[in-house]
Amino acid sequence: MENTYQYSWIIPFIPLSVPILLGVGLLLFPTATKNIRRMWTFLSIFLLSIVMIFSVDLSIQQITQSSIHQNVWSWTINNEFSLDLGYLIDPLSSIMSILITTVGILVLIYSDNYMSHDQGYLRFFAYISFFNTSMLGLVTSSNLIQVYIFWELVGMCSYLLIGFWFTRPIAANACQKAFVTNRVGDFGLLLGILGLYWLTGSFEFQDLFEIFNNFTYNNDVNPLFITLCVFLLFVGPVAKSAQFPLHVWLPDAMEGPTPISALIHAATMVAAGIFLVARLLPIYVVIPHIMYIISLIGIITVLLGATFALAQKDIKRGLAYSTMSQLGYMILALGMGSYRAALFHLITHAYSKALLFLGSGSIIHSMEAIVGYSPDKSQNMILMGGLTKHIPITKTFFLLGTLSLCGIPPLACFWSKDEILNDSWLYSPIFAIIAYSTAGLTAFYMFRIYLLTFEGHFNIHFQNYTGKKNSAFYSISMWGKETKKLKSHFRLVPLLTMNNTERTSFFCKKGYQINSNVRNRTFLTITNFGVNTTTFSYPYESDNTLLFPMLVLVLFTLFIGAIGIPFNQEGIDFDILSKLLNPSINYLNKNADGVVNWYEFLKNATFSVSIAFFGIFIAYCLYKPFYLSLLNLNLLNSFAKWGSKRMLWDKVINLLYDWSYNRGYIDAFFRIFFTESIRRFAKLTHFFDRRIIDGITNGVGIITFFVGEGIKYVGGSRISSYLFFFLSYVLTFFLILRFFKFEYF
């Protein structure tokens, strides 16, 4: 075991060989390197698999031994300052390493097919391998300086991958927005690190925790300064994990390739903020005010993320706001001191959300076969619908991920989210009400995404020929009536290639059987001017290399929740997560006992699941195709008879829609009060510098020039001229004195 720990320092550097070799190959042998580009994918997967096996082995040893291993080497030493480099292997770093490697391997396999058409294929794999190196270095760092170095490298990789298609202005703007927003958090983190070093004289975690706790208990330093330093340490995770108010970069980060959204902006990089808060939790728990601020920001983010997701049209932006909300749950749990619950939800959410993002990539990949590469169309859920019969495997995978995120048992997120909800009751009833309500909103907006995407008609053809667009928020009327009857000057009839005698209406209730390998379908267009033949393209199921990673993530989504079920039967403890976290939980003085009251657990679970089913029911009432939702007709028609209450409800719905679609106007607020204000201030300072500062300097020079030029013509070597000017100056001087009536004269 000791030998395994001894060589743990190589974990971050194993994937680093890929970008190094790629760079050397492209520099020296560009043609050959590009011709064998698939080899680089295999090498990336192989090396990351080695790291995964290494990480699993370390985790198994920690479960059996309950130990923490640290090794450091001196880097710089002088009389007043010393800095060490090293690695720390503990339960937190082991969990994060397994998470990074497993999701990373699956995303690499997925990306091989997804990015195969792209000219930047090699550049993509170089970036993603360097990101894996940076992330592994971050989670195994033994001190704050190393954390900050890898923290910045992770941010750089995110910047490069968000702006991967930098020729698109929207992608270039998105990566700049992410870069600037994260620099705000990183600057706060740097100030917090320096302040903490000034207090304790150490960057090492173990020494830092001990010295800081002694200072706090003995009141040796100013408590306001300590609170400020610790709060600044939290500013970095606020930006990195997209917490309010520095969350604005995450939805725009969806302009990067979809595999990056799954790996970086759902499962790993955004989890870096959660990791750092969990790592520094022994410092935070000493200051109750900071813990309350952490939980407050978490609950605000939970609610805002859920409300912003309600009206999004872009499928990836909807999932991005869902990620923001779920990260808020983790921050809330850490602020409440629920260390185990936060890490448990970090694990379950990472696999479920990665599945959903890869599923959305499969959907987008299929839609691009019809609309071409156009994110405004291929990612727009309003143009989708009816995809169940075209991509049934993706639909099944996406549904399982959706159910997991909604908290439906026995899927993964149910176990972790339910634990956070239960802990919130003990912490604050107000926070608990918001958390439970948001769980219902999560079920609502996730099934809204599912229903708009997979149920109903295939809307892109439906809209092309009716000339009408469905509402962004409601696909049918709130009152159970059709918003407008379809008025078309023609109708479409399938032209059957095998049996032309059977004809059905294109808009009939009966579904038309389409083989997954068939991408086109021919129709007769019957108009007032005759009969024409029209050929349409339809989505088709993704290749096996795209489906395989999703299948593995489905298995994780189904079974990964079992590692944290607090089940103890006849002295046998099945709670693997608590066994793994025992050293950390004991260090934080938390109860490591896995025994729970099953009656209380079932009672709380019934309540949370009921709320989730209620959200699903509302989503079905509003978004299920009209002819399949008779209950919707009866309920909404009866509600429509309320008259004035209906008008009030309309206003509430419109207000909620505007709030959600416009992202709570937070982006507009930042644009007006920060971006535009800075631009106005920059223009004002530019005007002041150019007109006032430069004007005075240039004016003195110009005046001197003209005075010199004038004096040059005064002299002529004539005494009479000199006397004339001398007497003129004297006379002018006396006239001025006389005019101002100086008393001396």
C-alpha positions in Angstrom: 0.0 0.0 0.0 2.8 2.4 0.9 4.3 2.0 -2.6 1.0 2.9 -4.2 0.8 6.1 -2.2 4.4 6.8 -2.9 3.8 7.1 -6.6 0.5 8.9 -6.4 2.3 12.1 -7.5 2.2 10.9 -11.1 -1.6 10.9 -11.3 -1.9 14.4 -12.7 1.0 14.0 -15.1 -0.1 10.9 -16.9 -2.6 12.6 -19.2 -0.2 15.5 -19.8 1.9 13.4 -22.2 -0.9 13.7 -24.8 -0.9 17.5 -25.3 2.9 17.5 -25.2 3.3 14.8 -27.8 0.6 16.4 -29.9 2.3 19.7 -29.8 5.7 18.3 -30.8 4.1 16.1 -33.5 2.2 19.1 -35.0 5.4 21.2 -34.9 7.8 18.6 -36.5 5.5 16.2 -38.4 2.2 18.0 -39.0 1.0 15.8 -41.9 1.7 12.5 -40.2 0.3 13.7 -36.9 -3.0 14.6 -38.6 -3.2 11.4 -40.6 -3.1 9.3 -37.4 -5.4 11.5 -35.4 -7.5 8.6 -34.2 -4.4 7.2 -32.4 -4.3 10.3 -30.2 -7.8 9.6 -29.1 -6.9 6.0 -28.2 -3.8 7.2 -26.3 -5.9 9.8 -24.3 -8.4 7.1 -23.3 -5.7 4.6 -22.4 -3.8 7.0 -20.2 -6.9 8.3 -18.4 -7.9 4.6 -17.9 -4.6 4.0 -16.1 -5.3 7.0 -13.8 -8.8 5.7 -13.2 -7.5 2.2 -12.1 -4.9 4.0 -9.9 -7.6 6.1 -8.3 -10.0 3.1 -7.7 -7.1 1.2 -6.0 -6.4 4.2 -3.7 -10.1 4.4 -2.8 -10.3 0.7 -2.0 -7.3 1.0 0.3 -8.8 4.0 2.0 -12.0 2.2 2.7 -10.1 -0.7 4.3 -7.4 1.4 6.1 -9.2 4.7 6.8 -6.0 6.7 6.3 -4.9 10.0 4.9 -1.5 10.2 3.1 0.5 13.4 2.3 3.9 13.8 0.8 5.7 17.2 0.3 9.0 18.4 -1.2 10.7 21.8 -0.5 10.6 24.1 -3.4 11.9 27.5 -2.1 13.4 28.1 1.3 14.9 31.3 2.9 14.9 32.8 6.3 11.4 34.1 6.3 9.5 32.1 3.6 9.3 28.5 2.6 7.1 26.8 0.0 6.5 23.1 -0.4 5.0 21.2 -3.3 3.3 17.8 -2.7 0.2 15.8 -3.0 -2.6 14.8 -0.6 -4.5 11.6 -0.9 -7.6 11.5 1.2 -11.2 10.5 0.7 -12.1 13.8 -1.0 -9.3 13.6 -3.5 -10.0 9.9 -4.2 -13.7 10.6 -4.9 -12.9 13.5 -7.2 -10.2 11.5 -9.1 -12.6 8.7 -9.8 -15.3 11.1 -10.9 -12.9 13.0 -13.2 -11.5 9.9 -14.8 -14.7 8.0 -15.3 -16.6 10.9 -16.8 -13.5 11.9 -18.7 -13.1 8.5 -20.4 -16.7 8.4 -21.5 -16.6 11.9 -22.9 -13.4 11.1 -24.8 -15.1 8.1 -26.4 -18.2 10.2 -27.2 -16.1 13.0 -28.6 -14.2 10.8 -31.1 -17.4 10.5 -33.1 -19.0 13.8 -32.2 -16.0 15.9 -33.2 -14.9 13.6 -36.1 -16.1 16.1 -38.7 -14.3 19.1 -37.1 -11.0 20.5 -38.4 -10.0 21.2 -34.9 -10.1 17.5 -33.8 -6.6 17.3 -32.6 -6.7 20.7 -30.9 -9.9 19.6 -29.1 -8.2 16.5 -27.6 -5.1 18.5 -26.7 -7.2 20.9 -24.7 -9.3 18.2 -23.0 -6.3 16.2 -22.0 -4.6 19.3 -20.5 -7.9 20.0 -18.7 -7.8 16.5 -17.2 -4.3 17.1 -16.0 -5.2 20.4 -14.4 -8.3 19.0 -12.7 -6.4 16.0 -11.3 -3.6 18.3 -10.1 -6.2 20.5 -8.4 -7.9 17.7 -6.4 -4.6 16.2 -5.3 -2.9 19.4 -4.2 -1.6 19.6 -0.7 -1.5 23.4 -0.2 -3.3 26.5 -1.3 -0.6 27.7 -3.7 -0.8 24.5 -5.8 -4.6 24.7 -5.7 -4.5 28.2 -7.1 -2.0 27.3 -9.9 -4.2 24.4 -11.1 -7.3 26.5 -10.4 -6.1 29.0 -13.0 -5.1 26.3 -15.4 -8.6 24.8 -15.2 -10.1 28.2 -15.9 -7.7 28.6 -18.9 -8.8 25.2 -20.4 -12.5 26.2 -19.9 -11.8 29.5 -21.7 -10.2 27.7 -24.6 -12.9 25.1 -24.9 -15.9 27.5 -24.6 -14.3 29.5 -27.4 -13.3 26.4 -29.4 -15.3 27.6 -32.4 -13.8 31.1 -32.0 -14.7 32.2 -35.5 -18.4 32.5 -34.3 -18.8 35.8 -32.6 -21.2 34.4 -30.0 -18.7 31.8 -28.9 -15.9 34.3 -28.7 -18.1 36.6 -26.5 -19.1 33.6 -24.3 -15.5 32.6 -23.5 -14.6 36.2 -22.8 -17.6 36.5 -20.5 -16.6 33.3 -18.7 -13.0 34.5 -18.4 -13.8 37.9 -17.0 -16.5 36.6 -14.5 -14.1 33.9 -13.2 -11.3 36.5 -12.8 -13.5 38.3 -10.3 -13.8 35.2 -8.2 -10.1 34.2 -8.7 -8.9 37.6 -7.5 -11.0 37.2 -4.4 -9.6 33.8 -3.9 -6.0 35.1 -4.2 -6.6 37.8 -1.7 -8.1 35.2 0.7 -5.0 33.0 0.3 -2.6 35.8 0.9 -4.6 37.0 4.0 -4.7 33.5 5.4 -0.9 33.1 4.9 -0.3 36.5 6.7 -2.3 35.1 9.6 -0.9 31.6 9.8 2.4 31.7 7.9 1.5 28.4 6.1 -0.1 27.3 2.9 -0.4 23.6 3.9 -3.9 22.4 4.6 -3.2 20.4 7.8 -1.0 23.1 9.3 -3.4 25.8 8.2 -6.4 24.2 9.8 -4.7 23.7 13.2 -3.1 27.2 13.4 -6.3 28.9 12.2 -8.4 27.1 14.8 -6.0 28.0 17.6 -6.1 31.7 16.5 -9.9 31.7 16.4 -10.4 29.9 19.8 -7.9 32.2 21.6 -9.1 35.4 19.9 -5.5 36.3 19.0 -6.4 38.3 15.9 -9.1 40.7 14.7 -12.3 38.6 14.1 -13.4 41.0 11.3 -10.1 40.4 9.4 -10.5 36.7 9.8 -14.0 36.8 8.6 -13.0 38.9 5.6 -10.2 36.5 4.6 -12.4 33.4 4.9 -15.2 35.1 2.9 -12.7 36.0 0.1 -11.7 32.3 0.0 -15.4 31.6 -0.7 -15.6 34.1 -3.6 -13.5 31.8 -5.9 -15.9 28.9 -5.5 -18.9 31.2 -6.1 -17.6 32.1 -9.5 -16.2 28.6 -10.5 -19.4 26.8 -9.4 -21.7 29.4 -10.9 -23.3 30.6 -7.7 -25.3 33.8 -7.4 -24.3 36.5 -8.3 -21.4 35.2 -10.4 -23.4 32.6 -12.2 -24.0 34.6 -15.4 -21.2 32.9 -17.4 -22.4 29.3 -17.2 -25.4 29.4 -19.7 -23.3 31.2 -22.3 -20.6 28.6 -21.8 -22.9 26.2 -23.7 -21.6 27.7 -26.9 -18.7 25.2 -26.6 -19.0 21.7 -28.0 -21.6 19.5 -26.2 -19.0 17.0 -24.8 -17.3 19.9 -23.1 -20.7 20.9 -21.6 -21.0 17.4 -20.2 -17.4 17.1 -18.9 -16.4 20.6 -17.7 -19.7 22.5 -17.2 -21.7 19.8 -15.6 -19.5 17.1 -14.0 -16.0 18.3 -13.2 -14.9 21.9 -13.5 -18.0 23.4 -11.9 -17.5 20.8 -9.2 -14.1 22.4 -8.4 -15.8 25.1 -6.4 -17.7 22.5 -4.4 -14.4 20.6 -3.9 -12.6 23.7 -2.6 -15.4 24.5 -0.1 -15.4 20.9 1.1 -11.6 21.0 1.4 -11.7 24.2 3.4 -14.7 23.3 5.5 -12.7 22.9 8.7 -12.0 26.7 8.4 -15.5 27.7 7.5 -17.2 25.8 10.3 -15.2 27.8 12.9 -17.0 31.0 11.8 -20.9 30.6 11.9 -21.5 33.8 10.0 -19.6 32.5 7.0 -21.5 29.2 7.2 -24.8 31.1 7.1 -23.6 33.1 4.1 -22.6 29.9 2.3 -26.0 28.3 2.9 -27.8 31.6 2.0 -26.0 31.9 -1.4 -26.7 28.2 -1.9 -30.4 28.5 -1.4 -30.7 31.6 -3.5 -28.8 29.8 -6.3 -31.1 26.8 -6.0 -34.2 28.9 -6.5 -32.9 31.2 -9.2 -31.4 28.4 -11.3 -34.8 26.5 -11.2 -36.8 29.6 -12.1 -34.5 30.6 -15.0 -34.8 27.1 -16.5 -38.6 27.3 -16.8 -38.8 29.2 -20.1 -35.5 28.4 -21.9 -35.8 27.4 -25.5 -32.2 26.1 -26.0 -32.0 22.6 -24.6 -28.4 23.1 -23.4 -29.2 26.4 -21.6 -32.0 24.7 -19.8 -29.7 22.0 -18.6 -27.1 24.6 -17.7 -29.5 26.4 -15.4 -30.4 23.0 -14.0 -26.7 22.5 -13.2 -26.6 25.8 -11.5 -29.6 24.9 -9.3 -28.1 21.5 -8.3 -24.8 23.1 -7.5 -26.7 25.4 -5.2 -28.0 22.3 -3.4 -24.4 21.2 -2.8 -23.4 24.6 -1.5 -26.5 24.7 0.7 -25.5 21.3 2.2 -21.9 22.5 2.9 -23.2 25.6 4.5 -25.4 23.5 6.7 -22.4 21.3 7.6 -23.8 18.3 5.7 -20.4 17.3 4.3 -21.5 13.8 3.4 -24.7 14.8 1.7 -22.9 17.5 -0.4 -20.3 15.0 -1.7 -23.0 12.3 -2.3 -25.0 14.7 -4.4 -21.9 15.8 -6.2 -21.3 12.2 -7.3 -24.9 11.4 -8.3 -25.5 14.7 -10.1 -22.3 14.4 -12.1 -23.2 11.1 -13.7 -26.9 12.0 -14.2 -26.2 15.5 -15.7 -23.4 14.1 -17.9 -25.9 11.6 -19.2 -28.4 14.4 -20.0 -25.8 16.5 -21.7 -24.5 13.7 -23.8 -28.2 12.9 -24.6 -28.7 16.5 -25.7 -25.6 16.1 -27.9 -27.2 13.1 -29.5 -30.4 15.0 -30.1 -28.4 18.0 -31.6 -26.4 15.6 -33.7 -29.6 14.2 -35.2 -31.2 17.5 -35.7 -28.2 18.8 -37.6 -28.9 16.2 -40.2 -31.9 18.3 -41.1 -31.2 21.9 -40.4 -27.4 21.8 -40.8 -25.0 23.3 -38.4 -27.2 26.0 -36.9 -27.3 26.1 -33.1 -30.3 28.4 -33.2 -32.3 25.6 -34.8 -30.6 22.3 -33.8 -30.8 23.2 -30.1 -34.2 24.9 -30.1 -36.7 22.7 -28.3 -39.6 24.5 -30.0 -38.5 23.1 -33.3 -38.3 19.6 -31.9 -41.0 17.3 -30.7 -42.0 13.8 -31.8 -38.4 12.5 -31.6 -39.4 9.4 -29.8 -40.0 7.3 -32.9 -36.8 8.6 -34.6 -34.3 8.3 -31.7 -35.9 5.9 -29.2 -32.6 4.8 -27.5 -31.6 8.4 -26.8 -35.1 9.1 -25.6 -34.9 6.2 -23.1 -31.5 7.3 -21.8 -32.6 10.9 -21.5 -35.8 9.9 -19.7 -33.8 8.0 -17.1 -31.5 10.9 -16.5 -34.5 13.2 -16.2 -36.2 10.9 -13.6 -32.9 10.8 -11.7 -32.6 14.6 -11.6 -36.2 14.9 -10.5 -35.5 12.7 -7.5 -37.5 9.6 -8.4 -36.5 6.4 -6.6 -34.5 4.3 -6.9 -32.4 6.4 -9.3 -29.2 8.0 -8.1 -30.1 11.6 -7.3 -33.1 10.6 -5.2 -30.8 9.3 -2.4 -28.5 12.3 -2.3 -31.1 15.1 -2.9 -33.4 13.6 -0.3 -30.6 13.6 2.3 -30.0 17.3 1.6 -33.8 18.1 1.9 -34.0 16.2 5.2 -31.0 18.1 6.6 -32.5 21.4 5.6 -35.5 20.9 7.9 -33.1 20.7 10.8 -31.2 23.8 9.7 -33.9 26.3 8.8 -37.6 25.7 8.0 -37.5 28.6 5.5 -34.6 27.1 3.6 -36.4 23.8 3.7 -39.6 25.2 2.2 -37.6 26.8 -0.6 -35.5 23.6 -1.2 -38.6 21.4 -1.4 -40.4 23.8 -3.7 -37.4 23.9 -5.9 -37.5 20.1 -6.1 -41.0 20.4 -7.6 -39.8 23.1 -10.0 -36.9 20.8 -11.0 -39.3 18.0 -11.9 -41.5 20.5 -13.8 -38.8 22.1 -16.0 -37.0 18.8 -16.6 -40.1 17.2 -17.9 -40.9 20.3 -19.9 -37.5 19.7 -21.7 -38.3 16.0 -22.1 -41.9 16.6 -23.4 -41.0 19.4 -25.8 -38.2 17.4 -27.2 -39.7 13.9 -27.6 -43.5 14.1 -27.5 -46.0 15.5 -30.1 -45.3 16.3 -33.7 -41.9 16.9 -35.4 -42.3 20.7 -35.2 -39.7 21.8 -37.6 -41.8 20.5 -40.6 -45.0 21.4 -38.8 -43.9 25.0 -38.5 -42.5 25.3 -42.0 -45.8 24.5 -43.5 -48.3 26.2 -41.2 -46.3 29.4 -40.9 -47.0 29.5 -37.1 -44.7 29.0 -34.2 -45.6 27.4 -30.9 -45.4 29.4 -27.7 -42.0 29.3 -26.0 -43.7 28.6 -22.7 -46.9 26.8 -23.5 -47.4 24.5 -26.4 -51.2 24.7 -25.9 -53.6 27.2 -24.4 -53.7 27.5 -20.6 -57.5 27.1 -20.8 -57.6 23.8 -22.6 -58.5 25.3 -26.0 -56.4 25.2 -29.1 -54.6 28.5 -29.4 -55.3 28.7 -33.2 -56.7 26.1 -35.5 -54.2 25.0 -38.1 -55.0 26.7 -41.3 -53.0 25.4 -44.2 -53.6 25.7 -47.9 -52.4 22.1 -48.4 -52.2 18.8 -46.6 -49.4 16.2 -46.6 -49.9 12.5 -47.3 -47.2 9.9 -46.9 -46.1 8.4 -50.2 -45.6 4.7 -49.3 -42.8 3.1 -51.3 -43.9 -0.5 -50.5 -47.7 -0.2 -50.6 -49.2 2.9 -52.2 -52.7 1.7 -51.5 -52.5 2.6 -47.8 -52.6 6.4 -47.2 -52.9 8.2 -43.9 -53.0 11.9 -43.0 -49.7 13.4 -41.9 -51.3 14.9 -38.9 -53.3 11.9 -37.8 -53.1 10.4 -34.4 -51.7 7.2 -35.7 -47.9 7.2 -35.6 -46.0 6.3 -38.8 -43.4 3.6 -38.5 -40.0 5.0 -39.6 -36.9 2.9 -39.6 -33.9 4.4 -37.8 -31.8 4.0 -40.8 -34.1 5.9 -43.1 -33.3 9.6 -43.1 -35.7 10.8 -45.8 -39.4 10.4 -46.4 -41.4 11.4 -49.5 -44.9 13.0 -49.3 -47.5 14.0 -51.7 -48.4 17.7 -51.4 -52.1 18.2 -52.3 -52.7 21.9 -53.0 -55.3 23.9 -54.9 -53.0 23.9 -57.9 -52.4 20.2 -58.1 -50.3 17.4 -56.5 -46.6 17.8 -55.9 -44.0 15.5 -54.4 -42.0 16.7 -51.4 -39.1 15.0 -49.6 -38.4 15.6 -45.9 -35.4 14.6 -43.8 -36.0 13.2 -40.3 -33.7 12.8 -37.3 -32.0 9.4 -37.0 -30.4 7.5 -34.1 -26.8 8.2 -33.2 -24.0 5.8 -33.9 -23.0 3.2 -31.3 -19.9 5.2 -30.3 -22.2 8.0 -29.1 -24.7 5.6 -27.5 -22.1 3.4 -25.6 -20.9 6.2 -23.2 -24.6 7.1 -22.6 -25.3 3.4 -21.8 -22.5 3.3 -19.2 -23.7 6.6 -17.6 -27.2 5.1 -17.4 -25.7 2.2 -15.4 -24.1 4.8 -13.1 -27.4 6.7 -12.8 -29.2 3.5 -11.9 -26.8 2.1 -9.4 -24.3 4.7 -8.1 -26.9 5.8 -5.5 -26.4 2.5 -3.7 -23.0 3.5 -2.4 -24.6 6.1 -0.1 -27.7 4.3 1.1 -27.3 4.4 4.9 -28.3 0.7 5.3 -27.1 -1.3 8.3 -28.4 -4.8 8.8 -27.3 -7.3 11.4 -24.0 -5.5 12.0 -23.2 -5.3 8.3 -22.8 -1.8 7.1 -23.5 -1.3 3.4 -22.9 2.5 3.4 -19.7 2.5 1.3 -19.6 6.3 1.1 -19.5 6.7 4.9 -16.7 4.1 5.1 -14.7 6.1 2.6 -15.4 9.4 4.2 -14.7 8.3 7.8 -11.3 10.1 8.1 -12.8 13.3 6.8 -16.0 13.0 8.8 -14.2 12.3 12.0 -11.8 15.2 11.4 -14.9 17.5 11.0 -16.4 16.1 14.2 -19.4 14.8 12.3 -21.3 11.6 13.1 -20.0 8.8 10.9 -22.7 6.3 12.0 -24.6 5.0 9.0 -27.7 3.8 11.0 -30.9 5.8 10.2 -34.5 5.6 11.3 -36.1 4.0 8.3 -39.6 5.2 9.3 -38.4 8.8 9.3 -36.6 8.2 6.0 -39.6 6.7 4.3 -41.9 9.5 5.6 -39.6 12.2 4.3 -39.0 10.4 1.0 -42.7 10.1 0.4 -43.1 13.8 0.9 -40.2 14.8 -1.5 -41.3 12.2 -4.1 -44.9 13.5 -4.0 -43.7 17.0 -4.7 -41.6 15.7 -7.6 -44.6 13.8 -9.1 -46.7 16.9 -8.7 -44.2 18.9 -10.8 -44.2 16.1 -13.4 -48.0 16.2 -13.4 -48.1 19.9 -14.0 -45.6 19.6 -16.8 -47.7 16.9 -18.4 -50.8 19.0 -18.2 -49.1 21.9 -19.9 -46.8 20.2 -22.4 -48.2 16.8 -23.3 -49.7 16.8 -26.8 -53.3 18.0 -26.6 -54.9 14.9 -28.0 -53.3 12.7 -25.3 -54.2 14.9 -22.3 -57.9 14.9 -21.8 -57.5 15.7 -18.1 -55.8 18.9 -19.1 -58.9 19.9 -21.1 -61.3 19.4 -18.1 -59.1 21.1 -15.5 -58.1 24.1 -17.5 -61.6 24.7 -18.9 -63.1 24.7 -15.4 -60.3 27.1 -14.3 -61.1 29.4 -17.3 -64.5 30.1 -15.8 -63.1 32.0 -12.9 -63.1 35.2 -14.8 -61.1 37.9 -13.0 -58.9 35.2 -11.4 -58.0 34.0 -14.9 -56.8 37.5 -15.8 -54.7 37.7 -12.6 -53.3 34.2 -13.4 -52.4 35.4 -16.9 -50.5 38.3 -15.4 -48.7 36.0 -13.0 -47.8 33.6 -15.8 -46.5 36.3 -18.0 -44.5 37.8 -15.2 -43.0 34.5 -14.4 -42.2 33.8 -18.1 -40.6 37.2 -18.6 -38.5 36.7 -15.4 -37.4 33.3 -16.5 -36.7 34.0 -20.2 -34.8 37.2 -19.3 -32.8 35.4 -16.7 -34.1 37.5 -13.8 -32.8 40.6 -15.6 -29.5 40.0 -13.8 -27.5 40.0 -17.1 -29.2 43.2 -18.0 -28.3 44.7 -14.6 -24.7 43.7 -15.1 -24.7 45.1 -18.6 -26.1 48.5 -17.5 -24.4 49.0 -14.2 -21.0 47.4 -14.9 -20.3 47.0 -18.6 -21.9 50.2 -19.9 -20.9 52.2 -16.8 -17.3 51.1 -17.2 -17.5 52.1 -20.9 -18.9 55.5 -20.0 -16.2 56.0 -17.4 -13.6 54.9 -19.9 -14.9 57.4 -22.5 -14.9 60.2 -19.9 -11.4 59.5 -18.8 -10.3 59.3 -22.4 -11.9 62.7 -23.1 -10.3 64.2 -20.0 -6.9 62.8 -20.9 -7.1 63.8 -24.5 -8.8 67.2 -24.2 -7.7 68.4 -20.7 -4.3 66.8 -19.9 -3.0 66.6 -23.4 -4.8 69.9 -24.2 -2.9 71.8 -21.5 0.4 70.3 -22.5 -0.2 70.9 -26.2 -1.6 74.3 -25.5 1.5 75.4 -23.7 3.6 74.2 -26.6 1.5 76.0 -29.2 1.5 79.3 -27.2 5.2 79.1 -26.8 5.6 78.4 -30.5 3.5 81.4 -31.6 5.1 83.8 -29.0 8.5 82.8 -30.2 7.5 83.3 -33.8 6.1 86.7 -33.0 9.1 87.8 -31.1 11.3 86.7 -33.9 9.9 89.5 -36.1 10.1 92.2 -33.4 13.8 92.9 -33.7 15.4 94.5 -36.7 18.7 95.8 -35.3 17.1 99.3 -35.1 17.3 101.3 -31.8 14.2 103.2 -32.7 12.2 100.0 -32.9 13.5 98.8 -29.6 12.6 102.1 -27.9 9.1 102.1 -29.4 8.3 98.6 -28.1 9.9 99.4 -24.7 7.9 102.6 -24.3 4.7 100.7 -25.4 5.3 98.0 -22.8 5.9 100.6 -20.0 2.8 102.6 -21.0 0.7 99.4 -21.1 2.0 98.4 -17.7 1.1 101.8 -16.2 -2.4 101.8 -17.8 -3.1 98.4 -16.3 -2.0 99.5 -12.9 -4.2 102.7 -13.2 -7.1 100.7 -14.4 -7.1 98.4 -11.4 -6.5 101.4 -9.1 -3.7 100.0 -7.0 -3.4 102.0 -3.8 0.4 102.2 -4.1 0.0 104.6 -7.0 
